[in-house]
Amino acid sequence: MIEALHRYGNILGGVLLSASLVSCFWRFGGDWKKFFTVLMVQLWFAQAVYGYLRGGRVSIGPGGLGKDANPAWRTALASVALLLYAIVFFLDF
């Protein structure tokens, strides 16, 4: 399963990006401050998931794990990033 996620990393990264944009336009079309705030937070966590899927650095904020770090910790950090992405995605402001 993890191998399939890595194989389709670019597609899944595009899905995360597209879902963020569509969600923000649909929910905050006229309120640009909320739109950009939510979009940036979603993309902040999405880039950590994308970094994991592509085999690169998984980073949230100033910290993170490089590509040579323990795979279990990298998976855990990417899972937390995906969970936080989903929370912000479904959070109603």
N, C-alpha and C positions, 0 to 999 in steps of 0.2 A: 504494500500500500504506500509506504513512504517513497519507494522507488518511483511509483506512478506520479506522486506529487512532485518529485524532483523533475521528472521527465516533462511534465506539463507546467512547469514553473512560470514561464512567460505568459501562458494563457490564463493561469490563475491570478497572476499579478494584474493582467488586464481586466479580469473580472472584478477584482477588488477595486481598482481604479474607476472602472465604469459604474459599479454599484455605488461608490461614494458620490460620484458626480450626479448620477440620476437621483439618488436619494436627497442630496442637498438642493438640487433644482426643484424637486417636487415639494419638499417641505419648507424651504426658505427662499422661494423665488424672489420675493421683494425685500426681504430683510437681509441685506448684504453682510452686516456685521456677524450675525449668527451663521450665515452661509459660509463665509470664509473661516470662521472659528471652527465649526464642526468639520468642514472639509480638511483643514490642516491637521486636526487631531486624528481624523480617520486615516489620512495619508501617512501620518507619523507612525502609526501602528502597522499600517499596511506595508510600509517599506521594510519593517523588521521581518514580517512574514515573507515578503518577497526575497529579502536577503537570505533567509533560511532556505527557501525553495531553490534558489540559484546556487547554493553552496558557498555563499560569501559570508560577510560579517552580519551578525544579528545584533542590531543596536536599537536601544530605546533611550533616547536622550543622550547624555554624555557617556553612558556606560554601554557595555555590550560584550559579546563574545565573538572572537575571531573564528576564521574557518578551521583553525587547528585545535579549537577547544574541544572539550568532552562532548561527544554527540548527544548524550542524554541531557546535559545542561542546555545545549543549543536548542534541542527539541522543546524542552520545558519553557525556555524564554520565548520561543516562537509561538508556543501554545498560549502563553499569557498574553502576548501581543495580539493574537487572533481573538482571544476572549475579550480583551479591552476594545478592539475594533468593533466586535459585535455589540458590545454594551453601548458604545457611542452611536453605532448605526441605528439601534432600536430605541435609544433614549429620546424621549419626547421633550423638547424644550418649550 
